[in-house]
Amino acid sequence: MDLTVHAGDVYGYLGPNGAGKTTCLRMMLGLIRPTAGTVRLFGRDPLETVQALDGVAGFVEAPTFYPYLSGRRNLELLAAFDGGDAGDRIEMALETVELTDRARDRIGGYSHGMRQRIGIAAALLRDPKLLLLDEPATGLDPAGMRDMRLLIRRLADQGMTVLLSSHLLAEVEELCNRVAIVRTGKIVYEGAIADLKRGAGATYRLSTTNDERALAVCRAQPHIGDVRTVHGKISFTAAGDDAVADLSQALIEAGALIHSLAPQTVTLEDLFFSLTEGDGVGNGSVPAGEPTGATR
């Protein structure tokens, strides 16, 4: 598996449970040693030199703090570990994650969303160029997910490169410009979300007088793909209007008259399930550029 993140990306790392996303992030942060292959962050191996993590920050799963200390005191301790001018960035980090008013409160009294945000504040103390986040919005209520999305977007707009793994595909689609989708230890797509949608073709929903027969007809057409049943209707992709016209004629000849046939807006969720549960394997291209982080 090759994974490359380019400067300026908001990069979504997607895959089913057990695909290896968190393991990869642990290797990138030098928390575990790979049994094979290499990891490079800005060209350096985090297991060979601690300087490889200069300009890199983040957290895996949930950030952990001393619950009986305040948010500010926890950040002061972390800044002391980092040394340098990390302590000078505490106020700015608290302001960025909008926790200045709660900085004196014990973290044990923070909500889950506040603990996620103080985790990002801790990462910002390192003044990172690359931010690695593992499921940053998991367990948040809708307002918390919105706040996390706005925070990550704000950091990206300031020039920070962000790599995040997530199961919240709608959030990824709204946040990220590029994604990698992994299935059973292999990358099945890496590239821009827009390119992935264009390559998928238009998606349609179909209802007929005989859906069982219509399914067989759809699967027999040469330019119709990804045929399945979704919410009681037949879903398929088509390689152009001519393919849809040919399918309509074939349905009429088969005696499966059309009740409804409408194009649908393809979502990242649709494409994710197609790539991780379907038979096909995509192979997205990786644009040229200088990578900030890569694992192989």
FIFIRO-355295 format. One record per residue: residue in one letter; x, y, z of N, C-alpha, C, O in turn. Coordinates in pm, whole numbers, plus 50000, padded with zeros to 5 digits. Atoms other than C-alpha are relative to their C-alpha. Layout:
<sites>
{"A" {X Y Z} {X Y Z} {X Y Z} {X Y Z}}
...
</sites>
This chain:
<sites>
{"M" {50085 49881 50000} {50000 50000 50000} {50088 50124 50000} {50176 50137 50085}}
{"D" {49931 49871 50006} {50135 50342 49902} {49899 50110 50028} {49790 50112 49970}}
{"L" {50089 49891 49961} {49980 50650 50058} {50081 50128 50000} {50183 50137 50069}}
{"T" {49926 49874 50010} {50092 51002 49973} {49907 50117 50028} {49797 50126 49973}}
{"V" {50076 49880 49966} {49970 51330 50120} {50082 50119 49955} {50199 50132 49990}}
{"H" {49931 49884 50055} {50060 51652 49942} {49974 50125 50083} {49869 50138 50146}}
{"A" {50013 49874 49926} {50116 51993 50097} {49870 50071 49961} {49840 50086 49843}}
{"G" {50124 49928 50023} {49787 52179 50135} {49876 49913 49992} {49765 49966 49984}}
{"D" {50116 50090 50005} {49564 51870 50123} {49921 50002 50131} {49978 50018 50239}}
{"V" {50081 50055 49891} {49273 51802 50350} {49963 49861 49951} {49878 49846 49863}}
{"Y" {49994 50134 50059} {49306 51430 50299} {49924 49903 50088} {49954 49886 50206}}
{"G" {50080 50097 49927} {49050 51171 50402} {50053 49859 49980} {50076 49817 49867}}
{"Y" {49950 50138 50004} {49172 50820 50488} {49886 49910 50043} {49848 49910 50160}}
{"L" {50126 50070 49979} {48876 50584 50457} {50017 49850 49982} {50102 49804 49905}}
{"G" {50002 50145 50016} {48809 50214 50494} {49913 49938 50107} {49884 50002 50208}}
{"P" {50082 50069 49900} {48598 49958 50680} {50079 49978 50128} {50201 49994 50131}}
{"N" {49933 50036 49876} {48674 49862 51039} {50099 49887 49974} {50068 49791 49903}}
{"G" {49900 50105 50015} {48992 49656 51057} {50084 50012 49875} {50169 49926 49849}}
{"A" {49923 49985 50125} {49132 49789 50728} {50144 50042 50025} {50229 50026 49937}}
{"G" {49863 49962 49968} {49443 49924 50903} {50025 50149 50009} {50141 50191 50013}}
{"K" {49982 49855 50001} {49381 50300 50914} {50072 50048 50127} {50172 50120 50120}}
{"T" {49939 49956 49875} {49463 50351 51282} {50142 49947 50014} {50230 50017 50066}}
{"T" {49864 50056 49996} {49765 50120 51255} {50095 50086 49918} {50207 50112 49961}}
{"C" {49916 49914 50082} {49900 50336 50973} {50032 50132 50071} {50146 50178 50068}}
{"L" {49978 49874 49930} {49853 50653 51177} {50096 49981 50117} {50179 50068 50144}}
{"R" {49907 50028 49891} {50031 50494 51473} {50144 49989 49948} {50237 50036 50013}}
{"M" {49866 50011 50059} {50325 50411 51246} {50052 50138 49960} {50169 50169 49980}}
{"M" {49957 49866 50041} {50332 50766 51107} {50048 50082 50118} {50141 50161 50105}}
{"L" {49964 49923 49881} {50352 50907 51460} {50110 49932 50082} {50145 49980 50189}}
{"G" {49892 50067 49931} {50624 50661 51561} {49959 49925 50124} {50042 49895 50209}}
{"L" {50049 50068 49880} {50404 50487 51818} {50019 49849 49993} {50031 49783 50096}}
{"I" {49974 50142 50019} {50451 50138 51671} {50096 49984 49884} {50107 50072 49798}}
{"R" {49900 50025 50103} {50716 49984 51450} {49939 49909 49893} {49885 49803 49926}}
{"P" {50052 50087 50106} {50612 49845 51109} {50085 49875 49986} {50207 49880 50002}}
{"T" {49926 50125 50021} {50708 49482 51044} {50065 49996 49863} {50156 49917 49839}}
{"A" {49942 49990 50133} {50786 49573 50683} {49966 50136 49942} {49872 50201 49987}}
{"G" {50029 49872 50063} {50800 49879 50462} {50061 50117 50073} {50134 50098 50171}}
{"T" {49941 49878 49944} {50890 50237 50545} {49893 50107 50016} {49789 50104 49950}}
{"V" {50084 49882 49981} {50727 50557 50668} {50091 50121 49989} {50199 50123 50048}}
{"R" {49923 49877 50012} {50853 50900 50571} {49910 50120 50023} {49805 50133 49959}}
{"L" {50068 49874 49977} {50735 51233 50707} {50098 50110 49963} {50201 50126 50028}}
{"F" {49907 49900 50053} {50894 51519 50514} {50135 49936 49969} {50240 49997 49987}}
{"G" {49879 50069 50040} {51145 51261 50394} {50076 49932 50112} {50183 49875 50088}}
{"R" {49927 50058 49887} {51241 51139 50743} {49918 49890 50066} {49795 49893 50066}}
{"D" {50063 50115 49936} {51167 50815 50929} {49979 50031 50148} {50077 50055 50220}}
{"P" {50024 49967 49858} {50996 50879 51268} {50059 49899 50098} {50073 49930 50216}}
{"L" {49941 50098 49911} {51149 50560 51408} {50153 50010 50005} {50216 49950 50091}}
{"E" {49855 49983 50000} {51504 50663 51322} {50043 50126 50073} {50150 50128 50134}}
{"T" {49964 49874 49936} {51503 51019 51453} {49876 50072 50048} {49776 50080 49976}}
{"V" {50115 49927 49947} {51271 51217 51676} {49975 50128 49921} {49863 50180 49921}}
{"Q" {50018 49879 50080} {51332 51517 51449} {49904 49979 49883} {49856 50075 49824}}
{"A" {50095 50027 50108} {51114 51341 51191} {49861 50052 50034} {49781 50077 49945}}
{"L" {50132 49953 49959} {50815 51456 51396} {49995 50151 50018} {49892 50205 50060}}
{"D" {50006 49854 50000} {50914 51822 51382} {49900 50044 49893} {49907 50001 49778}}
{"G" {50101 49954 50094} {50622 51997 51219} {49884 49905 49983} {49800 49925 49896}}
{"V" {50107 50100 50007} {50392 51697 51280} {49932 49990 50136} {50000 49991 50238}}
{"A" {50073 50016 49874} {50120 51663 51543} {49867 49932 49971} {49828 49918 49855}}
{"G" {50130 50062 50015} {49789 51492 51605} {49973 49903 50112} {50047 49897 50210}}
{"F" {50031 50103 49900} {49624 51215 51802} {49932 49882 49933} {49868 49896 49829}}
{"V" {50059 50124 50049} {49513 50857 51748} {49889 49961 50096} {49908 49960 50218}}
{"E" {50119 50032 49922} {49165 50752 51866} {49963 50122 50083} {49934 50227 50025}}
{"A" {50042 49886 49920} {49085 50982 52163} {50120 50059 50073} {50201 49984 50127}}
{"P" {49891 49938 49924} {49328 51237 52315} {49978 49977 50150} {49865 49974 50198}}
{"T" {50006 50029 49857} {49409 51169 52682} {50071 50109 50079} {50181 50151 50042}}
{"F" {49944 49896 49915} {49473 51426 52954} {49981 49962 50146} {49910 49867 50178}}
{"Y" {50023 50016 49856} {49495 51450 53332} {49864 50062 50033} {49849 50184 50024}}
{"P" {50135 49946 49983} {49124 51485 53419} {49985 50095 50119} {49894 50178 50120}}
{"Y" {50013 49917 49880} {49185 51652 53757} {50072 50134 49985} {50069 50217 50076}}
{"L" {49936 49872 50028} {49386 51936 53599} {49918 50078 49899} {49839 50022 49823}}
{"S" {50073 49916 50094} {49251 52228 53404} {50053 49981 49859} {50160 49925 49837}}
{"G" {49956 50007 50138} {49269 52251 53030} {50130 50076 49980} {50221 50028 49911}}
{"R" {49879 49920 50015} {49529 52526 53054} {50121 49930 50062} {50228 49929 50002}}
{"R" {49888 50065 49933} {49745 52331 53303} {50049 49879 49920} {50169 49853 49912}}
{"N" {49960 50112 50086} {49741 52024 53078} {50084 50050 49882} {50185 49989 49848}}
{"L" {49925 49945 50113} {49858 52238 52787} {50137 50050 50045} {50235 50039 49971}}
{"E" {49870 49953 49949} {50131 52392 53004} {50097 49884 50018} {50216 49897 49987}}
{"L" {49914 50117 49983} {50265 52046 53089} {50050 49949 49865} {50168 49917 49850}}
{"L" {49960 50047 50133} {50266 51942 52723} {50100 50096 49935} {50195 50054 49870}}
{"A" {49907 49902 50055} {50436 52266 52623} {50138 49987 50064} {50239 50007 49997}}
{"A" {49872 50019 49932} {50705 52201 52884} {50075 49880 49943} {50197 49883 49930}}
{"F" {49936 50116 50063} {50771 51858 52730} {50062 50039 49866} {50174 49998 49835}}
{"D" {49951 49962 50132} {50809 52014 52385} {50115 50099 50009} {50208 50097 49929}}
{"G" {49896 49899 49986} {51020 52303 52509} {49990 50107 49893} {49888 50119 49825}}
{"G" {50000 49893 50099} {51117 52594 52289} {49893 50104 50032} {49873 50140 50148}}
{"D" {50102 49896 49983} {50841 52848 52235} {49858 49943 50001} {49762 50015 49976}}
{"A" {50133 50061 50000} {50554 52599 52265} {49908 50067 50100} {49789 50083 50073}}
{"G" {50083 49935 49899} {50432 52770 52583} {49941 50131 49953} {49834 50172 50000}}
{"D" {50050 49872 50050} {50391 53096 52394} {49877 49983 49911} {49808 50081 49882}}
{"R" {50112 50024 50091} {50129 52931 52171} {49874 49952 50072} {49774 49923 50007}}
{"I" {50115 50054 49926} {49892 52820 52451} {49877 50087 49980} {49769 50035 49950}}
{"E" {50117 49912 50011} {49666 53126 52437} {49941 49995 49860} {49819 49989 49844}}
{"M" {50049 50005 50137} {49644 53117 52059} {49931 49868 49972} {49829 49864 49903}}
{"A" {50062 50131 50021} {49568 52743 52063} {49862 49994 50064} {49768 49944 50002}}
{"L" {50130 49998 49932} {49288 52789 52317} {49899 50086 49923} {49781 50051 49912}}
{"E" {50089 49912 50076} {49145 53075 52113} {49957 49933 49870} {49841 49945 49830}}
{"T" {50032 50066 50127} {49162 52872 51790} {49891 49896 50017} {49802 49886 49933}}
{"V" {50101 50104 49978} {48958 52586 51939} {49882 50049 50084} {49795 49971 50122}}
{"E" {50111 49935 49930} {48727 52832 52121} {49977 49941 50138} {49864 49910 50176}}
{"L" {50010 50050 49863} {48804 52708 52472} {50063 50095 50102} {50090 50055 50215}}
{"T" {49939 49904 49908} {48951 53022 52627} {49916 50016 50127} {49971 50022 50237}}
{"D" {50087 49980 49884} {48648 53064 52856} {49995 49880 50093} {49958 49894 50209}}
{"R" {50004 50120 49917} {48677 52706 52983} {50140 49949 50036} {50154 49838 50088}}
{"A" {49863 50045 49980} {49056 52691 53012} {50033 49972 50146} {50119 49889 50175}}
{"R" {49973 50020 49857} {49048 52710 53394} {49925 49880 50058} {49952 49839 50170}}
{"D" {50080 50113 49950} {48798 52421 53426} {50078 49869 49987} {50161 49853 49898}}
{"R" {49938 50132 50008} {48909 52067 53496} {49952 49926 49875} {49835 49933 49838}}
{"I" {50035 50073 50122} {48916 51851 53187} {49901 49888 50030} {49824 49849 49942}}
{"G" {50097 50103 49963} {48721 51584 53377} {49856 50046 49985} {49766 49964 49974}}
{"G" {50134 49945 50018} {48421 51816 53344} {49969 50041 49857} {49860 50092 49829}}
{"Y" {50022 49964 50140} {48461 51871 52971} {49908 49898 49933} {49907 49780 49968}}
{"S" {50077 50091 50087} {48215 51726 52721} {50096 49929 49906} {50214 49964 49895}}
{"H" {49917 50073 50096} {48341 51479 52462} {50051 50092 49890} {50167 50083 49851}}
{"G" {49958 49908 50105} {48348 51751 52199} {50108 50095 50047} {50201 50125 49972}}
{"M" {49897 49911 49945} {48549 51981 52424} {50133 49928 50015} {50238 49986 49992}}
{"R" {49875 50076 49988} {48802 51704 52490} {50065 49979 49863} {50188 49982 49851}}
{"Q" {49944 50010 50134} {48842 51653 52116} {50066 50131 49958} {50173 50131 49897}}
{"R" {49945 49869 50038} {48899 52026 52070} {50125 50034 50079} {50217 50094 50024}}
{"I" {49878 49973 49925} {49152 52048 52353} {50113 49910 49949} {50230 49945 49960}}
{"G" {49900 50085 50064} {49329 51757 52181} {50063 50070 49880} {50184 50060 49858}}
{"I" {49946 49926 50113} {49364 51970 51870} {50082 50119 50049} {50185 50153 49990}}
{"A" {49921 49891 49942} {49480 52262 52086} {50139 49951 50040} {50238 50019 50017}}
{"A" {49871 50057 49962} {49754 52036 52225} {50089 49978 49877} {50209 50001 49882}}
{"A" {49924 50020 50123} {49857 51948 51869} {50053 50133 49946} {50164 50138 49893}}
{"L" {49960 49871 50055} {49871 52317 51775} {50119 50060 50074} {50186 50149 50021}}
{"L" {49883 49951 49927} {50134 52380 52044} {50129 49971 49925} {50228 50041 49943}}
{"R" {49881 50038 50077} {50380 52210 51808} {50014 50080 49870} {50108 50060 49794}}
{"D" {49999 49921 50123} {50300 52461 51532} {50016 49910 49878} {50109 49928 49799}}
{"P" {49979 50103 50103} {50248 52170 51291} {49973 50050 49858} {49889 50137 49835}}
{"K" {50031 49984 50142} {50265 52178 50914} {49909 49886 49954} {49835 49900 49857}}
{"L" {50081 50118 50032} {50099 51833 50908} {49927 49957 50125} {49990 49930 50227}}
{"L" {50084 50040 49887} {49809 51742 51139} {49934 49867 49969} {49862 49855 49870}}
{"L" {50056 50134 50018} {49712 51373 51174} {49890 49979 50103} {49915 49989 50223}}
{"L" {50115 50014 49911} {49366 51308 51321} {49929 49868 49972} {49897 49837 49857}}
{"D" {50068 50129 50011} {49201 50971 51388} {49859 50015 50054} {49841 50029 50175}}
{"E" {50141 49991 49962} {48820 50991 51394} {49972 50121 50090} {49919 50103 50200}}
{"P" {50016 49884 49910} {48811 51349 51531} {49856 50035 50034} {49831 50100 50135}}
{"A" {50141 49964 49975} {48429 51377 51507} {49916 49885 50053} {49796 49900 50072}}
{"T" {50076 50115 49952} {48331 51029 51632} {49943 50028 50138} {50013 50077 50227}}
{"G" {50065 49983 49870} {48081 51042 51917} {49947 50139 50026} {49890 50164 50133}}
{"L" {50048 49864 49980} {47998 51409 51869} {49854 50012 49956} {49809 49942 49865}}
{"D" {50136 49973 50045} {47643 51538 51845} {50008 50089 49875} {50116 50135 49839}}
{"P" {49994 49921 50125} {47543 51730 51529} {50068 50135 50016} {50142 50178 49927}}
{"A" {49935 49871 49980} {47651 52063 51677} {50150 49983 50017} {50228 50063 49966}}
{"G" {49857 50026 49982} {47984 51916 51784} {50068 49965 49870} {50181 50007 49846}}
{"M" {49942 50033 50131} {48042 51769 51438} {50014 50125 49914} {50113 50141 49843}}
{"R" {49991 49874 50076} {47967 52106 51282} {50120 50083 50049} {50197 50135 49968}}
{"D" {49890 49922 49946} {48212 52279 51518} {50135 49940 49962} {50228 50014 49931}}
{"M" {49875 50064 50037} {48483 52021 51447} {50030 50022 49852} {50144 50048 49814}}
{"R" {49982 49978 50144} {48428 52055 51072} {50048 50142 49973} {50139 50163 49893}}
{"L" {49961 49861 50020} {48455 52434 51092} {50142 50024 50050} {50217 50100 49989}}
{"L" {49865 49984 49946} {48769 52408 51306} {50103 49945 49902} {50203 50011 49873}}
{"I" {49904 50060 50094} {48946 52173 51064} {50008 50082 49872} {50116 50103 49817}}
{"R" {50000 49917 50121} {48840 52386 50769} {50078 50128 50023} {50150 50175 49935}}
{"R" {49928 49876 49968} {48975 52695 50944} {50151 49977 50002} {50228 50059 49951}}
{"L" {49857 50033 49996} {49311 52527 51008} {50054 49979 49859} {50165 50024 49826}}
{"A" {49957 50024 50138} {49330 52414 50645} {50011 50132 49924} {50104 50151 49845}}
{"D" {49997 49871 50068} {49250 52766 50524} {50122 50082 50041} {50165 50171 49967}}
{"Q" {49879 49932 49954} {49549 52886 50728} {50127 49937 49943} {50238 49982 49974}}
{"G" {49886 50060 50067} {49775 52659 50522} {50048 49869 50058} {50149 49815 50012}}
{"M" {49958 50125 49939} {49796 52349 50742} {49952 49882 49915} {49840 49882 49865}}
{"T" {50037 50124 50067} {49797 52006 50576} {49938 49906 50103} {49994 49886 50211}}
{"V" {50073 50084 49905} {49545 51772 50743} {49973 49864 49938} {49921 49855 49827}}
{"L" {50039 50136 50037} {49514 51395 50716} {49909 49949 50111} {49947 49949 50228}}
{"L" {50091 50051 49898} {49212 51249 50892} {49934 49872 49953} {49897 49858 49837}}
{"S" {50079 50120 50027} {49055 50907 50912} {49863 50022 50061} {49849 50087 50164}}
{"S" {50135 49978 49951} {48681 50897 50958} {49905 49898 49939} {49925 49850 49827}}
{"H" {50110 50079 50054} {48370 50684 50920} {49884 50090 49956} {49787 50042 49899}}
{"L" {50109 49907 50032} {48156 50997 50871} {50023 50052 49858} {50085 50156 49838}}
{"L" {49967 49973 50140} {48158 51002 50492} {49944 50133 49952} {50006 50199 49869}}
{"A" {50054 49870 50040} {47934 51305 50455} {50091 50112 50047} {50110 50211 49977}}
{"E" {49907 49901 49949} {48176 51501 50673} {50126 50004 49914} {50176 50112 49879}}
{"V" {49880 50008 50085} {48473 51380 50467} {49974 50065 49866} {50058 50140 49815}}
{"E" {50033 49944 50131} {48299 51473 50144} {49996 50152 50004} {50035 50218 49908}}
{"E" {50010 49855 49989} {48239 51825 50271} {50135 50064 50031} {50160 50178 49991}}
{"L" {49874 49944 49953} {48586 51872 50421} {50117 49980 49905} {50197 50071 49883}}
{"C" {49875 50044 50063} {48839 51688 50205} {50002 50029 49850} {49898 50027 49784}}
{"N" {49984 49987 50145} {48976 51756 49859} {50051 49870 49938} {50024 49843 49821}}
{"R" {49950 50128 50049} {49150 51417 49826} {49974 49893 50104} {49965 49921 50224}}
{"V" {50024 50112 49910} {49088 51073 49973} {50081 49879 49955} {50121 49868 49839}}
{"A" {49955 50135 50031} {49237 50727 49992} {49898 49906 50061} {49858 49924 50176}}
{"I" {50093 50102 49951} {49000 50431 50027} {50073 49867 50001} {50127 49824 49899}}
{"V" {49925 50124 49984} {49151 50109 50159} {49904 49885 50026} {49807 49900 50100}}
{"R" {50079 50121 49978} {49004 49759 50145} {50096 49883 50011} {50182 49863 49925}}
{"T" {49919 50119 49975} {49168 49445 50288} {50149 50026 49974} {50216 49949 49906}}
{"G" {49858 49971 50006} {49508 49611 50312} {50049 50059 49870} {50170 50074 49851}}
{"K" {49958 49943 50129} {49510 49762 49961} {49924 50129 49973} {49806 50142 50007}}
{"I" {50065 49878 50043} {49437 50109 49831} {49919 49970 49874} {49974 49929 49772}}
{"V" {50084 50021 50117} {49140 50080 49595} {49971 50131 49927} {49927 50129 49813}}
{"Y" {50008 49871 50068} {49128 50452 49518} {50083 50100 50078} {50078 50103 50201}}
{"E" {49935 49883 49942} {49352 50751 49584} {49996 50111 49898} {50040 50095 49785}}
{"G" {50007 49887 50091} {49288 51089 49433} {49893 50098 50045} {49844 50091 50158}}
{"A" {50099 49897 49969} {49048 51381 49421} {49860 49940 50005} {49826 49851 49927}}
{"I" {50139 50045 49990} {48688 51325 49528} {49926 50032 49871} {49844 49953 49823}}
{"A" {50067 49962 50125} {48574 51513 49217} {50033 49903 49888} {49945 49868 49809}}
{"D" {49962 50096 50103} {48771 51274 48994} {49932 49866 50022} {49892 49799 49927}}
{"L" {50067 50126 49968} {48622 50975 49175} {49855 50004 49954} {49804 49905 49901}}
{"K" {50140 49988 50041} {48271 51103 49109} {49987 50000 49848} {49897 49937 49793}}
{"R" {50006 49998 50147} {48343 51176 48744} {50023 49862 49941} {49958 49824 49844}}
{"G" {49970 50132 50051} {48488 50831 48693} {49890 49898 50024} {49884 49795 49958}}
{"A" {50105 50095 49966} {48186 50664 48848} {49884 50002 49901} {49807 49906 49894}}
{"G" {50115 49989 50090} {47944 50785 48582} {49876 50043 50077} {49877 50048 50200}}
{"A" {50124 49958 49938} {47590 50900 48648} {49929 49881 50065} {49928 49771 50010}}
{"T" {50076 50104 49930} {47384 50702 48899} {49851 50025 49981} {49805 50140 49985}}
{"Y" {50143 49989 50024} {47016 50630 48835} {49923 49909 50096} {49977 49810 50146}}
{"R" {50092 50083 49925} {46722 50492 49032} {49885 49961 49907} {49831 50045 49835}}
{"L" {50098 50055 50095} {46474 50269 48847} {49894 49919 50074} {49926 49840 50163}}
{"S" {50110 50083 49949} {46132 50126 48934} {49917 49956 49879} {49885 50037 49792}}
{"T" {50072 50054 50116} {45942 49898 48693} {49883 49913 50045} {49860 49893 50164}}
{"T" {50110 50092 49969} {45642 49670 48671} {50050 49861 50035} {49974 49779 50088}}
{"N" {49943 50131 49967} {45875 49372 48712} {50150 50020 50030} {50235 50004 49943}}
{"D" {49862 49964 49964} {46192 49464 48904} {50095 49881 49993} {50214 49898 49966}}
{"E" {49912 50118 50010} {46324 49107 48911} {50051 49982 49858} {50169 49956 49836}}
{"R" {49960 50010 50140} {46325 49094 48533} {50087 50119 49961} {50183 50104 49884}}
{"A" {49923 49879 50032} {46456 49452 48515} {50145 49988 50050} {50237 50035 49984}}
{"L" {49864 50021 49949} {46756 49357 48733} {50084 49918 49902} {50200 49950 49876}}
{"A" {49929 50085 50096} {46852 49086 48486} {50033 50077 49873} {50142 50062 49818}}
{"V" {49977 49920 50120} {46814 49325 48193} {50114 50099 50023} {50203 50114 49938}}
{"C" {49895 49902 49969} {47030 49590 48362} {50138 49935 50002} {50234 49989 49948}}
{"R" {49871 50068 49989} {47305 49340 48436} {50052 49949 49867} {50171 49922 49851}}
{"A" {49959 50050 50132} {47307 49225 48075} {50044 50111 49906} {50102 50084 49801}}
{"Q" {49964 49888 50088} {47361 49573 47929} {50148 50033 50011} {50202 50038 50122}}
{"P" {49854 49983 49997} {47724 49645 47829} {50048 50130 50065} {50160 50134 50116}}
{"H" {49955 49871 49947} {47737 50009 47947} {49926 50040 50128} {49921 50157 50165}}
{"I" {50069 49981 49873} {47537 49968 48268} {50079 49924 50107} {50115 49808 50087}}
{"G" {49919 50064 49896} {47725 49895 48593} {49946 50025 50139} {49850 50099 50158}}
{"D" {50033 49986 49858} {47702 49868 48972} {49850 49985 50024} {49788 50068 50091}}
{"V" {50144 50022 49990} {47350 49724 48951} {49969 49935 50134} {50025 49831 50168}}
{"R" {50039 50055 49870} {47190 49666 49290} {49865 50060 50039} {49815 50151 49974}}
{"T" {50127 49948 49949} {46871 49724 49487} {50026 50087 50121} {50093 50044 50216}}
{"V" {49982 49905 49892} {46863 50029 49715} {49863 50055 50038} {49794 50117 49957}}
{"H" {50129 49951 49950} {46557 50109 49929} {49884 49965 49907} {49797 50048 49879}}
{"G" {50110 50048 50081} {46329 49902 49708} {50003 50040 49854} {49910 50008 49780}}
{"K" {49988 49961 50140} {46450 50051 49379} {50133 49949 49945} {50228 49923 50019}}
{"I" {49879 50044 50066} {46709 49941 49126} {50092 50120 49983} {50051 50224 49932}}
{"S" {49899 49896 50017} {47028 50150 49134} {50103 49951 49900} {50142 49834 49903}}
{"F" {49896 50037 50096} {47280 50152 48849} {50074 50125 49954} {50025 50237 49970}}
{"T" {49926 49892 50063} {47546 50365 48683} {49998 49979 49849} {49990 49865 49802}}
{"A" {50006 50008 50147} {47545 50446 48312} {50108 50087 49939} {50137 50196 49989}}
{"A" {49892 49928 50068} {47821 50556 48076} {49943 50091 49892} {49986 50083 49777}}
{"G" {50053 49905 50096} {47616 50828 47908} {49852 49980 49972} {49793 49878 50008}}
{"D" {50144 50001 50029} {47265 50907 47786} {49962 49888 49903} {49853 49832 49913}}
{"D" {50032 50106 50096} {47284 50655 47500} {49983 49867 50071} {49898 49786 50033}}
{"A" {50012 50125 49925} {47335 50373 47752} {49865 49992 50070} {49806 49884 50079}}
{"V" {50131 49997 49934} {47021 50481 47939} {49889 49977 49898} {49792 49907 49927}}
{"A" {50101 50019 50106} {46822 50499 47613} {49994 49854 49957} {49886 49799 49937}}
{"D" {49996 50142 50039} {46937 50148 47516} {49937 49914 50108} {49866 49817 50079}}
{"L" {50059 50077 49891} {46842 50020 47860} {49848 50014 50000} {49777 49915 50020}}
{"S" {50146 49978 50003} {46493 50175 47835} {49935 49914 49893} {49831 49854 49917}}
{"Q" {50054 50082 50108} {46436 50001 47502} {50003 49852 50038} {49908 49779 50012}}
{"A" {49988 50141 49961} {46561 49669 47642} {49897 49963 50107} {49845 49852 50106}}
{"L" {50100 50027 49896} {46328 49697 47944} {49861 49983 49937} {49786 49894 49975}}
{"I" {50130 50010 50066} {46027 49756 47719} {49988 49866 49927} {49884 49800 49933}}
{"E" {50003 50127 50074} {46119 49457 47503} {49990 49881 50094} {49938 49776 50057}}
{"A" {50007 50110 49902} {46153 49243 47818} {49870 49999 50078} {49847 49908 50157}}
{"G" {50128 49995 49930} {45810 49346 47944} {50009 50059 50139} {49916 50042 50219}}
{"A" {49986 49932 49870} {45942 49541 48244} {49980 50150 49974} {50076 50222 49949}}
{"L" {50032 49862 50033} {45765 49873 48193} {50045 50094 50112} {50038 50059 50230}}
{"I" {49938 49907 49905} {45916 50178 48363} {49894 50079 50074} {49810 50146 50013}}
{"H" {50079 49911 49915} {45735 50339 48656} {50073 50132 50018} {50015 50239 50003}}
{"S" {49919 49878 49981} {46018 50585 48725} {50145 49969 49967} {50194 49858 49991}}
{"L" {49858 50010 50031} {46373 50644 48606} {50057 50140 50016} {50024 50231 49938}}
{"A" {49950 49865 49969} {46566 50937 48753} {50147 49995 50036} {50192 49903 50104}}
{"P" {49859 49991 49961} {46931 51041 48781} {50012 50040 50146} {49928 50113 50198}}
{"Q" {49974 49969 49860} {47074 51065 49132} {50136 50066 50012} {50227 50041 49932}}
{"T" {49870 49941 49970} {47354 51275 49274} {50084 49897 50074} {50050 49857 50185}}
{"V" {49916 50101 49938} {47631 51029 49348} {50072 50061 50119} {50121 50174 50112}}
{"T" {49935 49953 49878} {47776 51063 49699} {50126 49920 50025} {50146 49812 49967}}
{"L" {49880 50074 49960} {48107 50962 49849} {49962 49870 50068} {50032 49770 50054}}
{"E" {50045 50123 49933} {47913 50710 50057} {49967 49892 49896} {50005 49776 49914}}
{"D" {50031 50096 50106} {47779 50543 49741} {50127 49940 49942} {50137 49818 49925}}
{"L" {49876 50046 50062} {48126 50522 49592} {50084 49917 50097} {50148 49820 50057}}
{"F" {49927 50076 49899} {48281 50402 49918} {49950 49856 50008} {50030 49762 50007}}
{"F" {50056 50135 49991} {48044 50106 49941} {50024 49922 49871} {50047 49801 49874}}
{"S" {49974 50067 50126} {48089 50031 49573} {50143 49945 49995} {50166 49836 49944}}
{"L" {49859 50040 50005} {48469 50013 49616} {50037 49900 50108} {50124 49816 50087}}
{"T" {49960 50088 49889} {48481 49833 49951} {49913 49876 50013} {49951 49780 50080}}
{"E" {50087 50117 49991} {48189 49593 49909} {49971 49939 49863} {49925 49825 49855}}
{"G" {50027 50052 50133} {48158 49555 49531} {50112 49912 49950} {50207 49883 50022}}
{"D" {49899 50087 50061} {48358 49337 49293} {50112 50078 49935} {50223 50027 49919}}
{"G" {49899 49924 50072} {48543 49617 49117} {50099 50066 50093} {50067 50094 50208}}
{"V" {49897 49929 49926} {48863 49779 49235} {50046 50117 49916} {50093 50100 49804}}
{"G" {49955 49883 50071} {48938 50134 49136} {50150 50017 50015} {50212 49952 50100}}
{"N" {49856 49974 49993} {49288 50263 49077} {50024 50145 49966} {50062 50180 49854}}
{"G" {49987 49858 50025} {49301 50636 49118} {50145 50042 49988} {50233 49983 50051}}
{"S" {49865 49952 50020} {49605 50826 49006} {50039 50094 50112} {49953 50157 50174}}
{"V" {49948 49909 49900} {49825 51021 49243} {50063 50117 49928} {50159 50099 49853}}
{"P" {49945 49886 50071} {49892 51375 49121} {50144 50024 50041} {50185 49991 50152}}
{"A" {49860 49972 49968} {50253 51486 49102} {50008 50114 50099} {49919 50200 50104}}
{"G" {49980 49892 49904} {50387 51710 49375} {50091 49953 50110} {50127 49836 50117}}
{"E" {49910 50032 49890} {50604 51722 49682} {49920 49949 50118} {49838 50024 50172}}
{"P" {50080 50055 49892} {50463 51489 49950} {50047 50050 50136} {50167 50065 50160}}
{"T" {49964 49969 49863} {50451 51595 50312} {50008 49875 50083} {50085 49868 50179}}
{"G" {49995 50123 49923} {50385 51247 50438} {49967 49882 49910} {49883 49893 49822}}
{"A" {50028 50119 50080} {50390 50897 50290} {50030 49877 50080} {50120 49876 50165}}
{"T" {49969 50130 49939} {50375 50539 50405} {49994 49896 49891} {49913 49904 49799}}
{"R" {49995 50103 50104} {50461 50234 50204} {50008 49865 50066} {50014 49763 49997}}
</sites>
